[in-house]
Amino acid sequence: MRYSLLSRFQGALLGSLLGEVLGSSNCHRGVFEQVRLVEIKSAGDNFEEKATHFFPLFSDWSQIATCGIESLVRCGRLDIDDWVLQCGKTQLSLQLLKAVATSSEATVATLPTTLFFHDNPIQLRQKLLQAAGVWQSEAEGLEGVLAVALTVALALTEKLDTTSLIPQILTELGQSPAPLIQQLEQVQTLVEQGAELETTLAQLRREQVHQKKTEMGSDTAIALAFYCFLSTPEDFRLCVTRAAGSGYQPQTTTAVAGTLAGVYNGIAGIPVGWRLAADQIPATVKRLQLANHLFAVWSGVLDTSGTNRCAQAAVAAPGVIQPRL
C-alpha cells in the first residue's frame, strides 16, 4: 500500500477541514503560508489566540460531520437519532439544518459515514441514502454525494486509478439525466485536454446556464473539485489552492477537493507547515483525534480509550533506544 489506511482516514478528514478554511470567504488564500514554523515556536502557548486571526469558524456542515464521527465512535453504527442529538448538544441551531443542504454541503456532512462503510459498496450506498436524507434538500440529487463517496472508497481500497475514475463513476451512477453526469463528462474531456482552471469553470458554468437550473450550483462545485483533484492528483497544496482560487462556492468546493486529495495522498501529502499550524487549533486537533478513533472502531477496536495521541513526538536515530519526551 502506498499509504496506510489510517493515514488516508486522517488525510480525508483533515483535508476537508483545511480545504474549508482555505476556501473561506473570511480567510485569505495564503493563510497557511503566513503561519510559519518559527511563528508557532515563538508564539508558544499564545499561538492559539493569535491563530484566530488566520482561522475563521468552520461551517455548520463540518460541525455536523464532526458530530457524525462522535456518534459513529460511540454507537459503532450509523444511528441517525444519536447523530442529530449530538448536533443539538454541540449547537442547537444545527438541528434546524435538516433537509436544507445542497449536494456539496451534504457531501461534507456525510464524509464520516463514507469512511465508516467504505469497504461494503451495498451498505455504503444504503447508509449514505439514510445520512444524506437527513440533511440534504429534497430538491437536490444524490449523485454528488455518491460520486465523492465512490472516489473515497476506491482510494481506501487501493483501487483508485485517476485516469479512469470519472468513467468508473459514470458507470456506477448509471444512466441518469442528472446535470452532474454531464458536467463530469465535461471534466473528463477538459482534464484530458489539459484545460486551464478558468476555461474549465467557464465551461461548467455555461452548462449550468444552458440547463437553466440554479440547483446545478452545488453540482458545479463538486465537478470543479474533481477537476482540481484530477488535474494535480498528487499535489494536495496545488489542488486545494486552485479550488479556493476559482472563487466558485470556494468553501464547499475546496472542502470537497481537500477530501479527494487528502484521501488519495494520505495525511503525509498535506504540507508539513500546514499540519503544524493546524495542530495548534483545537477543532483540527479534535478532528484528527476523532479520525483515529473512527478508524479504531471501524477496524474492530471497540474500546478507544487507549488510543489517545501522544502529546509530543520523539525523533531518534534508528536502532537506538531513546527516552520518551
C-alpha positions as CSV (number, residue, x, y, z in Angstrom):
1,M,0.0,0.0,0.0
2,R,1.2,3.5,-0.8
3,Y,-0.2,4.9,2.4
4,S,-1.7,3.2,5.4
5,L,-5.5,3.1,5.8
6,L,-5.3,5.2,8.9
7,S,-3.3,7.8,7.0
8,R,-6.0,8.0,4.4
9,F,-8.7,8.4,7.0
10,Q,-6.7,11.2,8.6
11,G,-6.0,12.8,5.2
12,A,-9.7,12.8,4.2
13,L,-11.0,14.3,7.4
14,L,-8.2,16.8,7.9
15,G,-8.1,17.6,4.2
16,S,-11.8,18.5,4.2
17,L,-11.4,20.8,7.2
18,L,-8.3,22.5,5.9
19,G,-9.8,22.9,2.5
20,E,-12.8,24.6,4.0
21,V,-10.5,27.0,5.9
22,L,-8.6,27.8,2.8
23,G,-11.8,28.4,0.8
24,S,-13.5,30.5,3.5
25,S,-14.6,33.9,2.2
26,N,-13.2,35.4,5.5
27,C,-9.8,33.9,5.0
28,H,-7.0,34.9,2.7
29,R,-5.9,32.1,0.4
30,G,-2.3,32.4,1.7
31,V,-3.4,31.7,5.3
32,F,-1.2,28.7,5.8
33,E,1.8,30.3,4.1
34,Q,1.5,33.2,6.7
35,V,1.8,30.8,9.6
36,R,5.4,29.8,9.6
37,L,7.1,27.2,11.9
38,V,9.2,29.9,13.5
39,E,6.0,31.8,14.4
40,I,4.5,28.7,16.0
41,K,7.6,28.2,18.1
42,S,7.9,31.8,19.2
43,A,4.2,32.2,20.0
44,G,4.2,29.1,22.2
45,D,1.1,28.9,24.4
46,N,-0.3,32.1,22.9
47,F,-0.4,30.7,19.3
48,E,-4.0,29.5,19.7
49,E,-5.1,33.1,20.5
50,K,-3.1,34.5,17.6
51,A,-4.3,31.9,15.2
52,T,-7.9,33.1,15.5
53,H,-6.8,35.9,13.1
54,F,-5.9,33.3,10.5
55,F,-8.6,30.6,11.0
56,P,-12.3,31.5,10.7
57,L,-15.1,29.5,12.2
58,F,-15.8,26.2,10.5
59,S,-19.0,25.7,8.6
60,D,-22.1,24.2,10.1
61,W,-21.6,21.2,7.8
62,S,-18.2,20.5,9.1
63,Q,-19.6,20.7,12.6
64,I,-22.3,18.2,11.6
65,A,-19.6,15.9,10.2
66,T,-17.7,16.1,13.5
67,C,-20.8,15.2,15.4
68,G,-21.3,12.3,13.0
69,I,-17.9,11.0,13.8
70,E,-18.6,11.2,17.5
71,S,-21.9,9.3,17.1
72,L,-20.3,6.6,14.9
73,V,-17.5,6.1,17.5
74,R,-20.0,6.0,20.4
75,C,-22.6,3.7,18.8
76,G,-20.4,1.7,16.4
77,R,-23.0,2.1,13.7
78,L,-25.0,4.8,11.9
79,D,-27.6,6.0,14.4
80,I,-29.4,8.9,12.9
81,D,-31.2,9.8,16.1
82,D,-28.0,9.8,18.1
83,W,-26.2,11.9,15.4
84,V,-28.9,14.5,15.4
85,L,-29.0,14.6,19.2
86,Q,-25.2,15.1,19.2
87,C,-25.6,18.0,16.8
88,G,-28.1,19.6,19.3
89,K,-25.7,19.2,22.2
90,T,-22.9,20.8,20.2
91,Q,-25.0,23.7,18.8
92,L,-28.8,23.7,18.9
93,S,-29.1,25.5,15.6
94,L,-27.5,22.6,13.8
95,Q,-30.7,20.6,14.2
96,L,-32.6,23.2,12.2
97,L,-30.5,22.4,9.2
98,K,-32.2,19.2,8.3
99,A,-33.3,18.9,4.7
100,V,-31.7,22.2,3.6
101,A,-28.2,21.1,2.5
102,T,-27.0,21.3,-1.1
103,S,-25.4,18.2,-2.5
104,S,-21.9,19.6,-1.9
105,E,-22.7,20.5,1.7
106,A,-24.2,17.1,2.2
107,T,-21.0,15.6,0.9
108,V,-19.1,17.4,3.6
109,A,-21.5,16.4,6.3
110,T,-21.6,12.7,5.3
111,L,-17.9,12.1,4.9
112,P,-17.6,10.1,8.2
113,T,-20.4,7.8,7.0
114,T,-18.5,7.3,3.8
115,L,-15.3,6.4,5.6
116,F,-17.0,4.0,8.1
117,F,-18.8,2.0,5.4
118,H,-16.3,2.3,2.5
119,D,-15.5,-1.4,2.4
120,N,-19.0,-2.6,1.6
121,P,-20.4,-1.0,-1.6
122,I,-24.0,-2.0,-1.0
123,Q,-24.1,-1.0,2.7
124,L,-22.2,2.2,1.8
125,R,-25.0,3.3,-0.6
126,Q,-27.7,2.4,1.8
127,K,-26.2,4.3,4.7
128,L,-25.4,7.3,2.6
129,L,-29.0,7.4,1.4
130,Q,-30.1,7.5,5.1
131,A,-27.4,10.0,6.1
132,A,-27.9,12.4,3.2
133,G,-31.6,12.1,3.5
134,V,-31.5,13.8,6.9
135,W,-29.6,16.9,5.8
136,Q,-29.9,17.3,2.1
137,S,-32.7,19.2,0.4
138,E,-35.2,17.0,-1.4
139,A,-34.7,19.2,-4.5
140,E,-31.1,18.0,-4.7
141,G,-29.9,14.8,-6.3
142,L,-27.7,12.3,-4.6
143,E,-25.3,11.9,-7.5
144,G,-22.8,14.3,-6.0
145,V,-22.7,12.5,-2.6
146,L,-22.3,9.1,-4.3
147,A,-19.6,10.3,-6.7
148,V,-17.4,11.6,-3.9
149,A,-18.2,8.5,-1.8
150,L,-17.2,6.1,-4.6
151,T,-13.9,8.0,-5.0
152,V,-13.1,7.9,-1.3
153,A,-13.9,4.1,-1.2
154,L,-11.7,3.4,-4.2
155,A,-8.8,5.3,-2.6
156,L,-9.2,3.4,0.7
157,T,-9.3,0.1,-1.1
158,E,-6.2,0.9,-3.3
159,K,-8.3,0.8,-6.5
160,L,-8.3,4.4,-7.5
161,D,-6.9,5.0,-11.0
162,T,-7.2,8.7,-11.7
163,T,-7.2,8.2,-15.5
164,S,-10.3,6.1,-15.4
165,L,-12.0,7.5,-12.3
166,I,-14.8,9.5,-13.9
167,P,-15.7,6.7,-16.4
168,Q,-16.0,4.4,-13.4
169,I,-18.1,6.9,-11.5
170,L,-20.4,7.3,-14.5
171,T,-20.8,3.5,-14.8
172,E,-21.7,3.2,-11.2
173,L,-24.2,6.0,-11.3
174,G,-25.8,4.5,-14.4
175,Q,-27.9,6.3,-17.0
176,S,-29.2,9.5,-15.5
177,P,-30.3,12.9,-16.8
178,A,-28.7,14.5,-13.7
179,P,-26.7,17.6,-14.5
180,L,-23.7,16.4,-12.6
181,I,-23.4,13.4,-15.0
182,Q,-22.9,15.8,-17.9
183,Q,-20.6,18.0,-16.0
184,L,-18.3,15.1,-15.0
185,E,-18.2,14.1,-18.7
186,Q,-17.0,17.6,-19.5
187,V,-14.4,17.4,-16.7
188,Q,-13.0,14.2,-18.1
189,T,-12.6,15.9,-21.5
190,L,-11.1,19.1,-20.1
191,V,-8.6,17.2,-18.0
192,E,-7.5,15.1,-21.0
193,Q,-7.1,18.3,-23.0
194,G,-5.1,20.0,-20.2
195,A,-7.6,22.9,-19.9
196,E,-6.8,25.7,-17.6
197,L,-8.9,26.4,-14.4
198,E,-10.6,29.5,-15.9
199,T,-11.6,27.6,-19.0
200,T,-13.0,24.7,-17.0
201,L,-15.0,27.0,-14.7
202,A,-16.4,28.9,-17.7
203,Q,-17.4,25.7,-19.4
204,L,-19.1,24.3,-16.3
205,R,-21.0,27.5,-15.7
206,R,-22.0,27.7,-19.3
207,E,-23.6,24.3,-19.0
208,Q,-25.3,25.4,-15.8
209,V,-26.8,28.4,-17.6
210,H,-27.8,26.2,-20.6
211,Q,-29.7,23.8,-18.3
212,K,-31.4,26.8,-16.7
213,K,-31.2,25.2,-13.3
214,T,-29.9,27.1,-10.3
215,E,-29.7,24.0,-8.3
216,M,-26.8,22.9,-10.5
217,G,-24.6,25.3,-8.5
218,S,-23.7,22.6,-6.0
219,D,-23.1,20.1,-8.8
220,T,-20.8,22.6,-10.4
221,A,-18.9,22.9,-7.1
222,I,-18.4,19.1,-7.0
223,A,-17.4,18.9,-10.7
224,L,-14.9,21.7,-10.2
225,A,-13.5,19.8,-7.1
226,F,-13.0,16.8,-9.3
227,Y,-11.2,18.8,-11.9
228,C,-8.8,20.3,-9.4
229,F,-8.1,16.9,-8.0
230,L,-7.7,15.1,-11.3
231,S,-5.5,17.8,-12.9
232,T,-3.0,17.6,-10.0
233,P,-3.8,14.4,-8.1
234,E,-0.6,14.0,-6.1
235,D,-0.2,17.7,-5.1
236,F,-2.6,18.5,-2.2
237,R,-1.4,22.0,-1.9
238,L,-2.0,22.9,-5.5
239,C,-5.3,21.0,-5.7
240,V,-6.9,23.0,-2.8
241,T,-5.3,26.4,-3.6
242,R,-6.7,26.1,-7.2
243,A,-10.1,25.2,-5.9
244,A,-10.0,28.1,-3.5
245,G,-8.7,30.4,-6.2
246,S,-11.6,29.5,-8.5
247,G,-13.9,31.7,-6.4
248,Y,-16.8,29.5,-7.1
249,Q,-18.6,28.5,-3.8
250,P,-15.0,28.3,-2.6
251,Q,-15.6,26.9,0.9
252,T,-17.5,23.8,-0.2
253,T,-15.6,23.4,-3.4
254,T,-12.3,23.4,-1.6
255,A,-13.6,21.2,1.2
256,V,-14.5,18.5,-1.4
257,A,-11.2,19.0,-3.2
258,G,-9.4,18.6,0.1
259,T,-11.3,15.4,0.8
260,L,-10.3,13.9,-2.5
261,A,-6.7,15.0,-2.4
262,G,-6.5,14.1,1.3
263,V,-7.8,10.5,1.0
264,Y,-5.6,9.9,-2.1
265,N,-2.3,11.2,-0.7
266,G,-2.9,10.4,3.0
267,I,-2.1,12.9,5.7
268,A,1.6,12.8,4.6
269,G,0.5,14.6,1.5
270,I,-0.7,17.6,3.4
271,P,2.2,20.1,3.7
272,V,4.1,19.9,7.0
273,G,3.8,23.6,7.7
274,W,0.0,23.4,7.3
275,R,-0.2,20.4,9.6
276,L,1.9,22.2,12.2
277,A,-0.2,25.3,12.0
278,A,-3.4,23.2,12.2
279,D,-2.1,21.3,15.1
280,Q,-2.4,24.4,17.2
281,I,-6.2,24.8,16.5
282,P,-8.5,22.9,18.9
283,A,-11.0,22.0,16.1
284,T,-8.4,20.4,13.8
285,V,-6.7,18.6,16.7
286,K,-10.1,17.2,17.7
287,R,-10.8,16.2,14.1
288,L,-7.5,14.2,14.0
289,Q,-8.2,12.5,17.3
290,L,-11.7,11.5,16.1
291,A,-10.2,10.2,12.9
292,N,-8.0,7.9,14.9
293,H,-11.0,6.7,17.0
294,L,-13.2,6.3,13.9
295,F,-10.5,4.1,12.3
296,A,-10.2,2.1,15.6
297,V,-13.9,1.4,15.8
298,W,-14.1,0.6,12.1
299,S,-11.3,-1.9,12.4
300,G,-12.9,-3.7,15.4
301,V,-11.2,-2.0,18.4
302,L,-14.3,-1.2,20.3
303,D,-12.6,0.4,23.3
304,T,-10.9,3.5,22.0
305,S,-9.9,4.8,25.4
306,G,-6.3,3.7,24.9
307,T,-5.9,5.3,21.5
308,N,-5.0,8.8,22.7
309,R,-2.5,10.6,20.6
310,C,0.9,11.3,22.0
311,A,1.2,14.9,23.3
312,Q,4.6,15.2,21.7
313,A,6.6,13.3,19.1
314,A,10.0,11.8,19.8
315,V,12.5,11.5,17.0
316,A,15.7,9.4,17.3
317,A,18.2,7.6,15.2
318,P,17.2,4.1,14.1
319,G,18.2,1.3,16.3
320,V,18.9,3.5,19.3
321,I,16.8,3.3,22.4
322,Q,15.8,6.8,23.5
323,P,13.6,8.0,26.4
324,R,10.2,9.4,25.5
325,L,9.7,13.1,25.8
